[in-house]
């Protein structure tokens, strides 16, 4: 008998997703206890407001291409419990690393809005965000994706091969800082950079992009996970090492006179940084 592979259900990893899950748990508790009817009604209203946001955003955003949908489906069907990053720091790979529909379309829109022709991605995973941005690049545009893990790099390349825009993407498999130094030494410059890699190296990525000329004089940086499950705005003792790293990155960017920035509450936080 052929075993059917069903997509895994992703765990909540964004501030909103975690909030909705907590509200569900509170509602389950309320249903088993005696609470004032007015309080129960208020809780239900709060839950509906929170739980309805993401589905509504999905419905009101242009649908992803067939190639992106296929990539997302393939990623969700993979058993990531068997996969661990082969980078310097061993870590569990998981489907929640995928940027997804809303963020993918946002990045694609940024490429179109800025007229970017050269894009750099630091941290690719299975390639959803890379392919989304490549779809908005002109025919002579190019995207360089840096990925430390060989397995997911090959996974992404297989998906790129099935897309008419996959040929615009080249993949560098190595620790991100090594790839960035190599690109800087080669005199490469990029109009748009998307950071979604090791959180503890975000400040280093930011510094080398500006200090070594990797970011064009009128370029933009998009940094993912800058709300990291709400940890950056929790008390320091409540943060993980990654949460503390992102809090530091947000402070460094906000205080750097060379750039201006805005942090959007999109998914797990997306910072838009413009070089002045």
C-alpha positions in Angstrom: 0.0 0.0 0.0 1.3 3.5 -0.9 1.7 5.7 2.1 0.3 9.2 1.5 2.5 12.1 2.7 0.4 14.8 4.2 1.7 18.4 4.8 2.9 19.0 8.4 1.0 21.6 10.4 3.4 24.4 11.3 3.7 25.5 14.9 3.0 29.2 15.7 6.3 31.1 15.5 5.1 34.7 15.1 3.9 37.0 17.8 0.4 36.9 16.4 0.4 33.2 15.9 1.5 32.6 19.5 -1.1 35.1 20.7 -3.9 33.2 18.9 -2.7 29.9 20.3 -2.7 31.3 23.8 -6.2 32.7 23.4 -7.4 29.3 22.2 -6.0 27.7 25.3 -7.6 30.3 27.5 -10.9 29.8 25.8 -10.7 26.0 26.4 -10.1 26.8 30.1 -13.0 29.3 30.2 -15.4 26.7 28.7 -14.7 24.4 31.6 -15.2 27.0 34.4 -17.8 29.4 35.5 -16.9 33.0 34.4 -19.1 36.0 33.9 -20.9 35.9 30.5 -19.6 39.4 29.7 -16.0 38.3 30.2 -16.5 35.2 28.0 -18.0 37.3 25.3 -15.1 39.8 25.4 -12.6 36.9 25.2 -14.4 35.5 22.2 -14.3 39.0 20.5 -10.6 39.3 21.2 -9.9 35.9 19.8 -11.9 36.5 16.6 -10.0 39.8 16.0 -6.6 38.1 16.4 -7.4 34.8 14.6 -8.9 36.5 11.6 -6.0 38.7 10.6 -3.7 36.2 8.9 -6.5 34.4 6.9 -7.8 37.8 5.8 -4.3 38.9 4.7 -3.9 35.7 2.7 -7.3 36.2 0.9 -6.5 39.9 0.1 -3.0 39.3 -1.3 -2.2 38.3 -4.9 -1.9 34.5 -5.1 1.5 33.0 -5.4 2.7 31.6 -8.7 2.4 27.9 -9.5 6.1 27.4 -9.0 6.0 29.0 -5.5 3.0 27.0 -4.6 4.8 23.8 -5.6 7.9 24.8 -3.6 5.8 25.5 -0.5 4.0 22.2 -0.9 7.2 20.3 -1.3 8.7 22.0 1.8 5.6 21.2 3.9 5.7 17.5 2.8 9.3 17.0 3.8 10.0 15.3 7.2 12.3 18.0 8.6 12.6 16.1 11.9 15.2 14.0 10.1 17.2 17.0 8.9 19.8 19.0 10.8 21.8 21.9 9.5 25.3 20.9 8.5 26.6 24.4 9.3 29.1 25.3 12.0 26.2 25.3 14.6 24.1 22.2 14.3 20.4 23.1 14.4 17.1 21.4 13.7 15.7 22.4 10.3 11.9 23.0 10.2 9.3 24.1 7.7 8.6 27.2 9.7 11.8 28.6 8.2 9.9 29.1 5.0 9.1 32.8 4.3 5.6 32.0 3.0 3.0 33.6 0.8 2.5 37.1 2.4 6.2 37.8 3.0 7.1 36.4 -0.4 4.7 38.7 -2.2 5.9 41.6 0.0 9.6 41.0 -1.0 8.5 40.5 -4.7 6.7 43.9 -4.5 9.8 45.6 -3.0 11.9 44.3 -5.9 9.4 45.8 -8.3 9.0 49.1 -6.4 12.8 49.7 -6.1 13.6 48.6 -9.6 16.3 46.3 -8.2 18.4 44.3 -10.7 20.8 42.8 -8.4 19.6 41.1 -5.2 21.4 39.3 -2.4 19.8 36.9 0.0 21.6 35.9 3.2 20.0 32.6 4.3 17.8 30.8 1.7 16.4 27.6 3.3 14.3 25.9 0.5 14.2 29.0 -1.7 10.7 30.5 -1.4 11.8 34.1 -0.8 14.6 33.8 -3.4 12.2 32.6 -6.1 9.6 35.2 -5.2 12.1 38.0 -5.6 13.5 36.4 -8.8 10.0 36.5 -10.3 10.0 40.3 -10.1 13.5 40.7 -11.5 13.9 41.8 -15.1 15.3 39.2 -17.6 18.8 40.6 -17.1 18.4 40.7 -13.3 20.3 38.3 -10.9 19.9 37.1 -7.4 22.7 35.6 -5.3 21.5 33.3 -2.5 23.8 32.4 0.4 23.0 29.1 2.2 25.1 27.2 4.6 23.3 23.9 4.4 24.0 21.6 1.4 20.8 19.6 1.7 18.4 22.5 1.5 20.5 24.2 -1.1 20.1 21.2 -3.4 16.4 21.1 -2.4 16.0 24.7 -3.5 17.9 24.2 -6.8 15.6 21.4 -7.7 12.6 23.7 -7.2 14.3 26.6 -9.1 14.8 24.3 -12.1 11.0 23.9 -12.4 10.4 27.6 -12.6 10.9 29.9 -15.6 12.6 32.4 -13.3 14.9 30.0 -11.6 17.8 30.7 -14.0 18.1 34.2 -12.4 19.3 32.6 -9.2 22.8 31.4 -8.3 23.5 29.7 -4.9 26.6 30.0 -2.8 26.9 27.2 -0.3 29.1 28.2 2.6 28.9 30.1 5.9 27.2 33.4 5.1 30.1 35.6 6.4 32.5 33.7 4.2 30.3 34.3 1.1 29.9 38.0 2.0 33.6 38.5 2.3 34.2 36.8 -1.1 31.5 38.9 -2.7 33.0 42.1 -1.2 36.5 41.2 -2.4 35.1 40.7 -5.9 33.6 44.2 -5.8 30.0 43.0 -6.0 27.2 45.5 -5.2 23.5 44.8 -4.6 20.4 47.0 -4.9 18.4 44.9 -2.4 19.5 42.5 0.4 17.3 40.2 2.3 18.7 38.9 5.6 17.2 35.7 7.1 20.1 33.6 8.5 21.9 33.1 11.8 20.3 35.7 14.2 23.5 36.0 16.2 25.3 37.3 13.1 22.7 39.9 12.0 24.9 42.8 13.3 27.9 41.4 11.4 25.9 41.0 8.2 24.6 44.6 8.5 28.1 45.9 9.2 29.8 44.2 6.3 27.0 45.2 3.9 27.6 48.9 4.7 31.3 48.9 5.4 32.5 46.9 2.4 30.2 48.5 -0.2 28.0 45.4 -0.8 24.9 47.6 -0.5 24.5 50.1 -3.3 24.5 53.8 -2.3 20.7 53.9 -2.7 20.1 50.3 -1.7 17.7 48.7 0.7 18.0 45.9 3.3 15.1 43.8 4.4 15.8 41.9 7.6 13.5 39.1 8.7 12.4 37.9 12.2 13.1 41.3 13.8 10.1 40.7 16.2 11.3 37.1 16.8 8.2 35.7 18.6 7.9 38.9 20.6 11.2 38.3 22.4 13.0 41.6 21.5 10.4 43.6 23.5 10.3 41.2 26.5 12.6 41.8 29.5 16.2 40.6 28.8 15.9 37.7 31.2 12.9 36.4 29.2 14.8 36.3 25.9 16.7 33.4 24.3 20.2 34.0 22.8 18.5 34.6 19.4 16.0 37.0 21.0 18.8 39.0 22.6 20.7 39.0 19.3 17.7 40.4 17.4 17.1 43.0 20.2 20.7 44.1 19.8 20.4 44.2 16.0 17.3 46.4 16.2 19.1 48.9 18.5 22.2 49.0 16.3 20.2 49.7 13.1 18.0 52.3 14.8 21.1 54.2 16.1 23.2 54.0 12.9 23.2 57.5 11.3 24.0 56.0 7.9 20.5 54.5 7.5 16.8 55.0 8.2 14.5 52.1 9.1 11.0 51.0 9.8 10.0 47.8 11.5 6.8 46.2 10.1 4.7 43.8 12.2 4.6 41.4 9.2 4.7 37.8 10.1 7.7 37.5 12.6 8.8 41.1 12.0 10.3 42.6 8.8 12.7 45.6 9.0 13.1 47.8 5.9 16.4 49.6 6.0 17.4 52.3 3.6 20.9 53.6 3.1 20.9 57.4 3.2 
